Amino acid sequence: MKSALLIIDVQRGLFDPEPHPFEADAVIARINILAERARYAGVPVIFVQHESTSSGLEFGGKNWQLEQNLVVEEGDIILRKTTPDSFLKTELSDLLARERVEQLLICGYASEFCVDTTTRRAAALGFPVILVSDAHTTHDKEHAQAAVIIAHHNATLPNIHSFGPPIKALVSEQIVFGMAV
């Protein structure tokens, strides 16, 4: 089953300001290792970048750029989006069809917004999903600390069965590219 690795919204405007997202450096390191392994296995690596003038993530601006420690290589794909759903008003569906992708591995920022929405949409579109449980993050919120939000999504998303395709949450070390969910 051909997979693709989606790395969502790991951008300077979301990672550089203090306070940083929960375990930001460790999450970026895990994403870099995953991306390197994906490339080696011939799995497409897709970086998704959010853009919005109201959030300070203007297309092409400094804050819109990918986080400086994120490794991007020739052949990686960059995709722009304007909503929490990486599929809505983007080329993602067409890209996945061209690449004959049947399964998605999802990581990035923010667990409760873009990662959650894209995971649910992918499953609704028929893609089995592996949520990389130690490679997505968020900031503390008034109602919950980031670690609790992340744990909640790692527990909740795999328990959604109504879409049909499975959603699994696996730590990055468990990811074997080419593995079916």
HELIX and SHEET records of a PDB file:
HELIX    1   1 ARG A   12  PHE A   15  1                                   4    
HELIX    2   2 ALA A   24  TYR A   40  1                                  17    
HELIX    3   3 LYS A   62  TRP A   64  5                                   3    
HELIX    4   4 LEU A   92  ARG A   98  1                                   7    
HELIX    5   5 SER A  111  VAL A  115  3                                   5    
HELIX    6   6 ASP A  116  ALA A  124  1                                   9    
HELIX    7   7 ALA A  146  THR A  156  1                                  11    
HELIX    8   8 LEU A  157  ASN A  159  5                                   3    
HELIX    9   9 SER A  172  GLN A  174  5                                   3    
SHEET    1   A 6 ILE A  77  LYS A  81  0                                        
SHEET    2   A 6 VAL A  45  HIS A  50  1                                        
SHEET    3   A 6 SER A   3  ILE A   8  1                                        
SHEET    4   A 6 GLN A 103  TYR A 109  1                                        
SHEET    5   A 6 VAL A 129  THR A 137  1                                        
SHEET    6   A 6 ILE A 167  LEU A 170  1                                        
END                                                                             
